[in-house]
């Protein structure tokens, strides 16, 4: 996420390294590189220029603080300004209606339908809501079917009227259905449209007027950069939407949309999509995103994701097994499943301070654990419970069954043994589930 931008900003701050004080000369050199980095990230020229001007005003004349070097001080100023540029405070979603109606809008191919499912799943699992998805895309082939597939995947009902070609009627009927059946959130998925398509823009404006949603979200593909910002402005002029959703932030995005869209439309970014899975949705926190752009990681979000997968009863059982030296590969598989539910591996690594930079050229796949899982699944139940049973003959069988080799099996056994010892030590120190798990997995992929 924003690897290229992060790298260029890091090089810009390097100019101040070794200086004892921030001066007009070294600030000018640094900000020239910062502005260039922002422009390369597809940030609008005026926004980039205004941004560096504000940073310069705050930086000039600043003495080095007791615990900060000039480069660190500049990073702090840039971080604060980036946070402000992206919205400052986190913006929540309005769920005040009964039912609360959320209208999704955006261009064709922006990921509206998939994100509608992600949002429904988010509200169901994290906000304890009962959502209803509504298929109002009457143009795209298989659009209704796609939403039904998404709904089945997350266990959320989808309301559709395949023969009806009036999206206003479909939306209105869906809200009546929601009221009659106890749904407290209605998410209306509309057809993608071009901002220049007057007929389609009029249609969504009519839907908006008819259902009076508590929340209108504009979904935009973050990989389209500055074009996304320009499109957002055109949509906002017609719909006056309440917030922005940035999708595909897990791709090779330059970051221009995330950085500049708030200042152009004066509407907050409310959610981001970070992968293909239904769980790959995050509330947008400007300060946390600024940290990530500057290579500082995002420990708070990492801990929050871990806590969502944390099961106290399972943790207690695990502690007892560790105390009795009974921690086996079945328990390890459970831990792996918890980590996988937290999100894609590259995104998780990016949340660890310094890790994103250290591993920027390392390809981290979502199936990073596949070899480990294959080896474990090739073991018998007794072998998983008591790894000490694995002699040379058994290891050869496991390697053949998992499509790996003896060296890989031995490496896993060695690291598993080291992790088991460490977990026992950490239990005495009161270590938490995630810390035991993540520490032991270091280097195992």
TABEL-V485643 format. One record per residue. RES is the residue in three letters. PHI is phi in whole degrees, 0 to 359 (999 if undefined). PSI is psi in whole degrees, -180 to 180 (NA if undefined). Layout:
res: {RES,RES}
phi: {PHI,PHI}
psi: {PSI,PSI}
This chain:
res: {UNK,UNK,UNK,UNK,UNK,UNK,UNK,UNK,UNK,UNK,UNK,UNK,UNK,UNK,UNK,UNK,UNK,UNK,UNK,UNK,UNK,UNK,UNK,UNK,UNK,UNK,UNK,UNK,UNK,UNK,UNK,UNK,UNK,UNK,UNK,UNK,UNK,UNK,UNK,UNK,UNK,UNK,UNK,UNK,UNK,UNK,UNK,UNK,UNK,UNK,UNK,UNK,UNK,UNK,UNK,UNK,UNK,UNK,UNK,UNK,UNK,UNK,UNK,UNK,UNK,UNK,UNK,UNK,UNK,UNK,UNK,UNK,UNK,UNK,UNK,UNK,UNK,UNK,UNK,UNK,UNK,UNK,UNK,UNK,UNK,UNK,UNK,UNK,UNK,UNK,UNK,UNK,UNK,UNK,UNK,UNK,UNK,UNK,UNK,UNK,UNK,UNK,UNK,UNK,UNK,UNK,UNK,UNK,UNK,UNK,UNK,UNK,UNK,UNK,UNK,UNK,UNK,UNK,UNK,UNK,UNK,UNK,UNK,UNK,UNK,UNK,UNK,UNK,UNK,UNK,UNK,UNK,UNK,UNK,UNK,UNK,UNK,UNK,UNK,UNK,UNK,UNK,UNK,UNK,UNK,UNK,UNK,UNK,UNK,UNK,UNK,UNK,UNK,UNK,UNK,UNK,UNK,UNK,UNK,UNK,UNK,UNK,UNK,UNK,UNK,UNK,UNK,UNK,UNK,UNK,UNK,UNK,UNK,UNK,UNK,UNK,UNK,UNK,UNK,UNK,UNK,UNK,UNK,UNK,UNK,UNK,UNK,UNK,UNK,UNK,UNK,UNK,UNK,UNK,UNK,UNK,UNK,UNK,UNK,UNK,UNK,UNK,UNK,UNK,UNK,UNK,UNK,UNK,UNK,UNK,UNK,UNK,UNK,UNK,UNK,UNK,UNK,UNK,UNK,UNK,UNK,UNK,UNK,UNK,UNK,UNK,UNK,UNK,UNK,UNK,UNK,UNK,UNK,UNK,UNK,UNK,UNK,UNK,UNK,UNK,UNK,UNK,UNK,UNK,UNK,UNK,UNK,UNK,UNK,UNK,UNK,UNK,UNK,UNK,UNK,UNK,UNK,UNK,UNK,UNK,UNK,UNK,UNK,UNK,UNK,UNK,UNK,UNK,UNK,UNK,UNK,UNK,UNK,UNK,UNK,UNK,UNK,UNK,UNK,UNK,UNK,UNK,UNK,UNK,UNK,UNK,UNK,UNK,UNK,UNK,UNK,UNK,UNK,UNK,UNK,UNK,UNK,UNK,UNK,UNK,UNK,UNK,UNK,UNK,UNK,UNK,UNK,UNK,UNK,UNK,UNK,UNK,UNK,UNK,UNK,UNK,UNK,UNK,UNK,UNK,UNK,UNK,UNK,UNK,UNK,UNK,UNK,UNK,UNK,UNK,UNK,UNK,UNK,UNK,UNK,UNK,UNK,UNK,UNK,UNK,UNK,UNK,UNK,UNK,UNK,UNK,UNK,UNK,UNK,UNK,UNK,UNK,UNK,UNK,UNK,UNK,UNK,UNK,UNK,UNK,UNK,UNK,UNK,UNK,UNK,UNK,UNK,UNK,UNK,UNK,UNK,UNK,UNK,UNK,UNK,UNK,UNK,UNK,UNK,UNK,UNK,UNK,UNK,UNK,UNK,UNK,UNK,UNK,UNK,UNK,UNK,UNK,UNK,UNK,UNK,UNK,UNK,UNK,UNK,UNK,UNK,UNK,UNK,UNK,UNK,UNK,UNK,UNK,UNK,UNK,UNK,UNK,UNK,UNK,UNK,UNK,UNK,UNK,UNK,UNK,UNK,UNK,UNK,UNK,UNK,UNK,UNK,UNK,UNK,UNK,UNK,UNK,UNK,UNK,UNK,UNK,UNK,UNK,UNK,UNK,UNK,UNK,UNK,UNK,UNK}
phi: {999,60,303,296,296,301,296,291,293,300,293,296,290,295,301,276,298,93,280,271,208,281,236,298,290,288,293,299,296,295,289,298,287,297,297,297,298,293,294,296,276,72,275,308,302,296,296,297,294,297,298,293,295,294,297,298,299,281,274,300,86,290,282,292,287,308,255,238,269,307,299,292,295,296,302,297,296,296,298,298,289,298,301,294,298,271,128,78,267,291,249,277,264,279,240,276,282,222,280,282,251,241,258,262,227,156,285,296,81,279,98,299,297,298,291,303,296,299,294,299,295,299,291,289,274,252,245,58,260,246,273,235,269,236,269,247,271,263,249,288,302,67,296,295,298,301,293,296,297,298,299,297,298,255,73,237,293,244,264,212,227,307,273,273,253,245,297,295,296,300,296,296,295,296,294,297,297,296,295,285,240,78,278,254,221,240,251,262,268,258,289,291,213,267,297,272,275,299,296,290,293,294,299,290,295,292,298,301,294,288,258,45,294,290,217,242,248,258,264,224,285,294,285,274,58,295,300,297,293,295,293,302,296,297,294,295,298,266,258,52,293,265,192,247,242,260,259,61,287,276,277,276,274,272,99,302,294,298,282,250,294,297,287,278,258,57,232,285,281,257,220,229,258,237,166,274,292,296,275,277,218,228,293,273,249,306,292,291,293,299,301,291,299,270,76,267,78,207,297,300,294,298,295,297,295,296,295,295,264,280,244,299,295,296,296,295,297,295,299,295,296,296,298,263,58,250,291,239,289,295,294,296,300,299,295,298,299,295,296,297,290,287,136,289,296,296,294,296,297,295,276,270,308,86,290,301,291,295,248,297,262,263,279,251,275,295,264,301,264,300,292,297,297,298,296,295,293,276,275,282,306,293,293,294,286,229,304,297,290,284,270,302,295,294,300,298,295,296,299,295,292,260,72,245,233,301,299,293,296,297,297,297,297,295,290,296,297,297,295,300,296,295,297,295,295,290,298,294,270,79,296,275,306,296,294,298,294,292,297,289,277,304,83,279,282}
psi: {113,29,-44,-45,-44,-43,-43,-37,-39,-42,-35,-43,-21,-24,-34,-8,131,-14,144,-15,149,126,170,-35,-53,-27,-43,-43,-43,-47,-25,-42,-35,-45,-41,-40,-41,-41,-40,-27,7,33,138,139,-45,-40,-43,-42,-46,-38,-51,-30,-43,-40,-42,-43,-37,-28,-37,129,-6,126,158,126,162,-44,8,143,160,-41,-41,-38,-42,-41,-43,-44,-45,-40,-45,-41,-38,-43,-45,-41,-35,5,-14,-90,157,141,122,170,139,113,40,-17,172,87,162,130,126,121,126,132,162,178,165,134,9,-13,25,-48,-48,-43,-33,-43,-43,-42,-41,-43,-41,-47,-34,-48,-31,-20,2,39,163,92,156,127,141,125,100,14,100,5,-46,130,134,12,-43,-43,-40,-43,-36,-39,-44,-44,-43,-38,-37,0,39,133,145,127,128,156,82,-31,-14,127,22,101,-28,-47,-43,-46,-44,-44,-36,-40,-38,-42,-40,-44,-38,-20,16,19,134,-2,133,121,113,112,116,171,144,148,162,142,-24,-6,97,-41,-44,-37,-37,-39,-49,-30,-37,-40,-45,-45,-38,-38,-11,65,147,-26,127,120,137,117,127,140,113,-18,-10,-2,-129,-29,-36,-39,-43,-39,-40,-40,-43,-42,-42,-34,-30,-39,-23,56,166,-24,168,145,123,118,166,34,-10,-8,-169,63,147,-20,-7,-41,-46,-38,-38,-10,-35,-42,-23,-47,-9,37,141,151,124,-36,157,146,130,22,-178,-25,154,-22,-6,68,136,145,141,119,108,-42,-38,-39,-38,-41,-44,-40,-35,11,20,-3,-172,74,-36,-47,-37,-45,-40,-42,-40,-41,-32,-29,-2,124,113,-41,-44,-37,-40,-42,-40,-41,-40,-41,-41,-43,-32,11,37,11,118,-174,-25,-40,-39,-40,-40,-41,-40,-43,-37,-42,-43,-33,-19,-16,-179,149,-39,-39,-42,-43,-37,-18,-11,120,126,-23,-39,-43,-44,-32,25,-29,5,126,117,110,156,-27,36,-24,4,-39,-40,-46,-41,-41,-46,-42,-19,-6,156,162,-40,-39,-37,-38,-37,85,-22,-17,-17,94,-176,-42,-44,-40,-41,-42,-43,-43,-44,-43,-27,-3,24,-163,172,-39,-42,-39,-45,-39,-43,-44,-41,-46,-34,-41,-44,-42,-41,-43,-43,-40,-38,-41,-43,-28,-39,-28,3,26,145,165,-48,-42,-39,-48,-52,-38,-42,-26,-10,122,-1,-20,NA}
